[in-house]
Amino acid sequence: MSRPAPQRAPRRIVVVGAGIAGLASAALLAADGHQVTLLERSEQLGGRAGRWEQDGFVFDTGPSWWLMPECFEHFFGLLGERLEDHVELVRLDPGYRVLGQRYAHPLDLGGGREASIAAFEREEPGAGAALEAYLRSAREAYELATGSFLSTTFSRVSGRTLRAVLPRAGALVRLLRESLHDRAARTVADTRLRQVLGYPAVFLGATPRTAPSLYHLMSAMDLGDGVRYPMGGFARLVEVLRDLAIARGVRMRTGVEVTAIRTAPRRALPGGRRSRVTGVLLAPAGAADDPGPATEHLAADLVVSAADLHHTETALLPAEARSYPQRWWDGRTSGPGAVLALLGVRGTLPSLAHHTLMFTEDWDLNFAQILEGPPQAPDPASIYVCRPSATDPGTAPPGHENLFVLIPVSPDALDGSSVGGGGRDGSGDADVEAAVDRAIAQISSWAGEEDLASRIVLRRTIGPADFARDLHSWRGNALGPAHTLRQSAFLRGSQRSRRVDGLLYAGGTTAPGVGVPMCLISAENVLKLVRGDRSDAPLPEVPLPGAEEPEPRTSAPSTDRARPRPSPPAAHRRRARP
């Protein structure tokens, strides 16, 4: 059977924001026969997945870990495409390196399940067997999540999901009640190994003590499946999504700011919706505060906002149309902010892997400094360093290295105070530049690159104030609301407005959560909402040209570049047939 036809006539759809979720939503909706216009306030596409180029250096300014490969494969399958025809993936070995101040040697991980188990055993006798059991549990939790809790609009709970969840209800309750920190602590004794198991919470905008242990499923990805890198960086994925969207008829407009989502009164609808979308108001980017005669009304039957949800709700909608007013946000927990450093370095940095994590001994203090008190950058900080030039020579000029450094810091305070914004060559706010100076000294000391500071030939910094200004990010955070227990799954919010008929949401600030794979799934869920599809399983993929049956898939990728498609969780294996 071919792709199900839209349940209604083609509609005029406006998508706000051309980040990963916006591009993905636009492509899927246009492929489904709708007239789609994608609006972006910046001249550059990608949102958080941005790119900055200078003097032969090419930096990703956002995501850099390629995890959950089957989610990427599945999204491309929804468009009748093969990921490997568009993106060249390289498997990293090691997947990442962990350095600590008091450790005499680096810890290399992420080269696959067996390699990770062996590495744990070398660090702590018995830790290998403990990790093996941990990864079995992580895989089960991962398949439960991907099969039942991600590709859903939470419109209903199907019998299929009940059959999958009920036998595991007791274990699921324990995973939700226990913190990731406590789960790691009862698995291994070594501090660094515990940190490795707890660190995935940071990917979720949370901390090991606030993230439910259900999220130990993240270890099934980095420690079990390994880590990959898309040649050209994540900016390459943005380019591909742009091209796929345009090929399906999406009209793209950059340099335009949506200043309001227009609505009209309507009789009360099921779910409490009191109005309907009629379109959006636009102004040239930079002129949003003075719309005047430059304001343009763009009519629409549906609006999909892939912009920050807080901005959408509190700035683009009138008070009576807000499903998530400011008082709702006042009770939410923000993820951390981030100070980013984009560094061009003369010479080589062989002591750094493609991904390197540097953990301080007392990272509870780190998290307390981030989440408590006035906005600040921890000192010392647990930092992340990406060296893409280790894999991709196109990211730096010959004889140079490309470094991306992420320092978790406090989000902006509710009173508006902030760590600040960045700039070129040390011109950013004092707290931002001081945090980067300390990080450079830390990398130099811990990695043994003693002359690092003197070899930096290019420096740009980015801080929470930049996230707030450029991305309308709530409290200047880097990822979105934290994945705490009360901010996960259906508690995270709905992708459909409760007050406005025809207003949908996509992206990392709404369900199902943060990260590029979640953004792709949120786009798929938008398509479901538009179709009226209430299922809680991934949609069928479009068959490849000339293919009558799904292609055979191996249990895991076996080569670095030209590789077969990985085997997805069972729920992703449904493929439409001609």
Residue pairs with C-beta under 8 A, 6 or more apart in sequence:
1 540
1 576
1 577
1 578
2 542
2 543
2 576
2 578
3 32
3 540
3 542
3 576
4 531
4 533
4 540
5 33
6 32
6 33
6 34
6 530
6 531
7 531
7 532
8 532
10 33
10 34
10 35
11 34
11 35
11 301
11 302
11 530
12 34
12 35
12 37
12 299
12 300
12 301
12 302
13 29
13 34
13 35
13 36
13 37
13 300
13 301
13 302
13 303
13 304
13 530
14 36
14 37
14 39
14 279
14 280
14 298
14 300
14 302
14 303
14 304
15 22
15 25
15 26
15 29
15 36
15 37
15 38
15 39
15 303
15 304
15 305
15 306
15 506
16 22
16 39
16 258
16 261
16 280
16 303
16 304
16 305
16 306
16 307
16 312
16 316
17 39
17 40
17 47
17 305
17 306
17 307
17 507
18 26
18 38
18 39
18 40
18 42
18 45
18 46
18 47
18 242
18 252
18 254
18 306
19 45
19 46
19 47
19 48
19 49
19 306
19 507
19 519
20 46
20 47
20 48
20 49
20 63
20 237
20 238
20 241
20 507
20 516
20 519
20 520
21 47
21 306
21 506
21 507
21 508
21 519
21 520
21 522
21 523
22 38
22 40
22 47
22 304
22 306
22 506
22 507
23 38
23 45
23 238
23 241
23 242
23 245
24 75
24 241
24 506
24 519
24 520
24 523
24 524
25 304
25 306
25 506
25 522
25 523
25 526
25 527
26 36
26 38
26 245
26 250
26 304
27 79
27 241
27 244
27 245
27 248
27 250
27 523
28 78
28 79
28 523
28 524
28 526
28 527
29 36
29 304
29 526
29 527
29 530
30 36
30 245
30 248
30 249
30 250
31 78
31 79
31 80
31 248
32 527
32 530
32 531
34 302
34 530
35 249
36 245
36 249
36 250
36 251
37 250
37 251
37 252
37 253
37 298
37 300
38 245
38 250
38 251
38 252
38 253
39 253
39 256
39 258
39 280
39 282
39 298
40 252
40 253
40 254
40 255
40 256
41 254
41 255
41 256
41 257
41 258
41 285
42 254
42 255
42 285
42 470
43 254
43 255
43 285
44 50
44 51
44 254
45 238
45 242
45 252
45 254
46 62
46 234
46 235
46 238
47 62
47 306
47 471
48 61
48 62
48 63
48 471
48 478
48 508
49 60
49 61
49 62
49 63
49 234
49 235
49 237
49 238
49 516
50 60
50 61
50 62
50 235
51 58
51 59
51 60
51 61
51 233
51 235
51 238
52 58
52 59
52 61
52 342
52 460
53 59
54 344
54 458
54 460
55 344
55 397
55 457
55 458
56 396
56 397
56 400
57 342
57 344
57 395
57 396
57 397
57 400
57 402
57 458
58 233
58 235
58 394
58 395
58 396
58 402
59 342
59 395
59 402
59 404
59 460
60 233
60 234
60 235
60 386
60 388
60 404
61 340
61 342
61 404
61 462
62 234
63 234
63 515
63 516
64 233
64 234
64 355
64 386
64 388
64 404
65 203
65 222
65 227
65 355
66 72
66 89
66 227
66 228
66 229
66 230
66 234
67 218
67 221
67 222
67 225
67 227
67 515
67 517
68 146
68 221
68 515
68 517
69 89
69 225
69 228
69 557
69 566
70 146
70 566
70 567
70 568
70 569
70 572
71 146
71 517
71 520
71 521
72 83
72 87
72 516
72 517
72 520
73 83
73 565
73 566
73 568
74 520
74 538
74 541
74 568
74 572
75 520
75 523
75 524
76 82
76 83
76 86
77 541
77 542
77 575
78 524
78 527
78 539
78 541
78 542
79 244
79 248
79 542
80 541
80 542
80 543
80 544
80 545
81 244
82 544
82 565
83 89
83 565
84 562
84 563
84 565
86 240
86 244
87 230
87 231
87 236
87 237
87 240
88 230
88 231
88 232
88 561
89 228
89 229
89 230
89 231
89 557
89 560
89 561
89 563
90 228
90 229
90 231
90 391
90 392
90 560
90 561
91 226
91 227
91 228
91 557
91 559
91 560
92 110
92 111
92 226
92 227
92 228
92 229
92 353
92 354
92 355
92 391
93 111
93 226
94 108
94 109
94 110
94 111
94 353
95 109
95 110
95 111
95 222
95 226
95 227
95 355
96 108
96 109
96 110
96 222
96 227
96 353
96 354
96 355
96 356
96 357
97 106
97 107
97 108
97 109
97 352
97 353
97 355
97 356
97 357
98 106
98 107
98 108
98 109
98 192
98 195
98 196
98 356
98 357
98 358
98 359
99 106
99 107
99 356
99 357
99 358
99 359
99 446
99 447
100 191
100 192
100 358
100 359
100 360
100 361
100 446
101 360
101 361
101 380
101 446
102 361
103 192
106 351
106 353
107 119
107 123
107 192
107 196
108 119
108 353
109 115
109 116
109 119
109 196
109 222
109 223
110 116
110 222
110 223
110 226
110 227
110 355
111 226
112 224
112 225
112 226
112 556
113 135
113 223
113 224
113 225
116 131
116 135
116 223
116 224
117 128
117 129
117 131
117 132
117 135
118 128
120 127
120 128
120 130
120 131
120 188
120 193
121 127
121 128
121 129
123 190
123 192
123 193
124 188
124 189
124 190
124 193
127 188
127 189
127 190
127 193
130 187
130 188
131 187
131 188
131 223
134 187
134 197
134 216
134 219
135 219
135 220
135 223
135 224
137 216
138 216
138 217
138 218
138 219
138 220
138 224
139 217
139 220
139 224
140 168
141 175
141 214
141 216
141 217
141 220
142 217
142 220
142 221
142 569
143 569
143 570
144 164
144 165
144 168
144 172
145 214
145 217
146 568
146 569
146 571
146 572
147 164
147 537
147 569
147 570
147 571
148 160
148 161
148 164
148 165
148 536
148 537
148 571
149 489
149 512
149 536
150 512
150 518
150 521
151 521
151 524
151 525
151 528
151 536
151 537
151 538
151 539
151 571
152 161
152 525
152 535
152 536
152 537
153 494
153 495
153 496
153 525
153 528
153 529
153 533
153 534
153 536
154 489
154 490
154 494
154 511
154 536
155 534
156 534
156 536
157 536
158 535
158 536
158 537
160 536
160 537
161 536
165 172
172 214
174 213
175 183
175 212
175 213
175 214
175 216
176 212
176 213
176 214
176 485
177 212
178 212
178 213
179 208
179 209
179 210
179 211
179 212
179 213
180 197
180 198
180 200
180 201
180 208
180 209
180 211
180 212
180 213
180 215
180 216
181 194
181 198
181 207
181 208
181 209
182 213
183 197
183 213
183 216
184 193
184 194
184 195
184 197
184 198
184 208
184 216
185 194
187 194
187 197
188 194
188 197
191 361
192 359
195 359
195 363
195 382
196 223
196 357
197 216
197 219
198 208
199 208
199 357
199 359
200 215
200 216
200 218
200 219
200 222
201 207
201 208
201 210
201 211
201 215
201 483
202 336
202 408
203 218
203 514
203 515
204 211
204 215
204 218
204 335
204 479
204 482
204 483
204 513
204 514
204 515
205 334
205 335
205 336
205 477
205 478
205 479
205 480
205 481
205 482
205 483
205 514
206 215
206 335
206 482
206 483
206 484
207 367
207 371
207 482
208 367
209 364
209 367
210 333
210 482
210 484
211 482
211 483
211 484
212 484
212 485
212 488
214 488
215 483
225 556
225 566
226 557
227 355
228 557
229 354
229 388
229 391
229 392
230 236
230 237
231 391
231 392
231 394
232 239
232 392
232 394
233 388
233 392
233 395
234 516
237 516
242 252
245 252
246 252
255 284
255 285
256 282
256 283
256 284
256 285
256 296
257 282
257 283
257 284
257 285
257 286
257 287
257 288
258 280
258 281
258 282
258 307
258 316
259 281
259 282
259 283
259 288
259 291
259 295
259 316
260 280
260 281
260 316
260 317
261 277
261 279
261 280
261 281
261 303
261 305
261 312
261 316
261 317
261 321
261 500
261 503
262 277
262 278
262 279
262 280
262 281
262 297
263 275
263 276
263 277
263 278
263 317
263 318
263 321
263 500
263 503
264 275
264 276
264 278
265 274
265 275
266 273
266 274
266 275
266 276
266 501
268 274
269 501
271 496
271 498
272 498
272 499
273 497
273 498
273 499
273 500
273 501
274 320
274 321
274 499
274 500
275 320
275 321
275 499
275 500
275 501
276 500
276 501
276 502
277 300
277 301
277 302
277 303
277 500
277 501
277 502
277 503
278 299
278 300
279 297
279 298
279 299
279 300
279 303
280 297
280 298
280 300
280 303
280 316
281 291
281 295
281 296
281 297
281 298
282 295
282 296
282 297
282 298
283 290
283 291
283 294
283 295
283 296
284 294
287 294
300 502
301 502
302 502
302 503
302 504
302 530
303 502
303 503
303 504
304 504
304 505
304 506
304 526
305 312
305 316
305 503
305 504
305 505
305 506
306 505
306 506
306 507
307 316
307 472
307 507
308 471
308 472
308 473
308 474
308 480
308 507
308 509
309 324
309 474
309 480
309 493
309 505
309 507
309 509
309 510
310 324
310 329
310 472
310 474
310 509
311 472
311 474
312 505
313 322
313 323
313 324
313 325
314 322
314 324
314 325
314 326
314 329
315 472
317 499
317 500
319 325
320 499
321 497
321 499
321 500
322 499
323 494
323 497
323 498
323 499
323 500
324 493
329 474
330 414
332 481
332 487
333 481
333 482
333 484
333 487
334 411
334 474
334 475
334 477
334 481
334 482
335 411
335 477
335 478
335 479
335 480
335 481
335 482
335 514
336 370
336 371
336 408
336 409
336 410
336 411
336 477
336 478
336 479
337 370
337 375
337 408
337 409
337 410
337 411
337 412
337 418
337 419
337 463
337 464
337 467
337 475
337 476
337 477
337 478
338 406
338 407
338 408
338 409
338 462
338 463
338 464
338 467
338 478
339 377
339 406
339 407
339 409
339 419
339 422
339 432
339 435
339 436
339 461
339 462
339 463
339 464
340 404
340 405
340 406
340 407
340 422
340 461
340 462
340 463
341 403
341 404
341 405
341 407
341 436
341 439
341 440
341 459
341 460
341 461
341 462
342 403
342 404
342 458
342 459
342 460
342 461
342 462
343 402
343 403
343 404
343 405
343 440
343 456
343 458
343 459
344 396
344 397
344 400
344 401
344 402
344 403
344 456
344 457
344 458
344 459
345 400
345 401
345 402
345 403
345 452
345 455
345 456
345 457
346 399
346 400
346 455
346 456
346 457
347 399
347 400
347 401
347 455
348 401
349 387
349 401
349 403
349 447
349 449
349 452
351 447
351 448
351 449
352 385
352 387
352 390
352 403
352 443
352 447
352 449
353 387
353 390
354 386
354 387
354 388
354 390
354 391
355 384
355 385
355 386
355 387
356 384
356 385
356 386
356 387
356 447
357 382
357 383
357 384
357 385
358 382
358 383
358 384
358 385
358 442
358 443
358 446
359 382
360 366
360 378
360 380
360 381
360 382
363 382
365 378
366 378
366 381
366 382
366 408
369 376
369 377
369 378
369 379
369 410
370 376
370 378
370 408
370 409
370 410
371 410
373 410
374 410
374 413
374 417
375 409
375 410
375 411
375 412
375 413
375 417
375 418
375 419
375 464
376 409
376 410
376 419
376 431
377 407
377 409
377 410
377 419
377 431
377 432
377 434
377 435
377 438
378 407
378 408
378 409
379 435
379 438
380 438
380 442
381 407
381 408
381 409
381 435
381 438
381 439
381 442
382 408
383 405
383 406
383 407
383 408
383 439
383 442
383 443
384 405
384 406
385 403
385 404
385 405
385 406
385 443
386 403
386 404
386 405
386 406
387 401
387 402
387 403
387 404
388 395
388 402
388 404
389 395
389 396
389 400
389 401
389 402
390 401
395 402
396 402
400 457
403 443
405 436
405 439
405 440
405 443
406 478
407 435
407 436
407 439
408 478
409 419
409 435
409 463
409 464
410 419
410 464
411 464
411 475
411 476
411 477
412 418
412 419
412 464
412 465
412 468
412 475
412 476
412 477
413 475
414 475
418 463
418 464
418 465
418 468
418 476
419 429
419 431
419 432
419 435
419 463
419 464
419 465
420 428
420 429
420 430
420 431
420 432
420 463
420 464
420 465
421 428
421 429
421 432
421 462
421 463
421 464
421 465
421 466
421 469
422 428
422 429
422 432
422 433
422 460
422 461
422 462
422 463
422 466
423 429
423 433
423 460
423 461
424 459
424 460
425 459
425 460
426 433
426 459
426 461
427 433
428 461
428 463
429 463
429 465
431 463
432 461
432 463
433 461
436 459
436 461
440 452
440 453
440 456
441 453
443 449
443 452
444 450
444 451
444 452
444 453
463 476
464 473
464 475
464 476
464 477
464 478
465 476
466 476
467 473
467 476
467 477
467 478
468 475
468 476
474 480
474 481
474 509
479 508
479 514
479 515
480 507
480 508
480 509
480 513
480 514
481 487
481 492
481 509
483 492
483 513
483 514
485 491
488 513
489 511
489 512
490 511
492 510
492 511
492 512
492 513
493 505
493 510
493 511
494 505
494 510
494 511
495 504
495 505
495 506
495 510
495 511
495 522
495 525
495 526
495 529
496 503
496 504
496 505
496 529
497 503
497 504
497 505
504 526
504 529
504 530
505 522
506 519
506 522
506 523
506 525
506 526
507 519
507 522
508 514
508 515
508 518
508 519
508 522
510 522
511 522
511 525
512 518
512 521
512 522
512 525
524 538
524 539
527 533
527 539
528 534
528 535
528 539
533 539
537 571
537 574
538 571
538 572
538 574
540 574
540 575
540 576
541 550
541 574
541 575
541 576
542 576
543 550
543 575
543 576
543 577
543 578
544 551
548 577
548 578
549 577
550 573
550 575
551 564
551 565
552 564
553 564
553 565
553 566
553 567
553 568
553 573
554 564
554 565
554 566
554 567
555 566
555 567
556 566
556 567
557 563
557 564
557 566
558 564
567 573
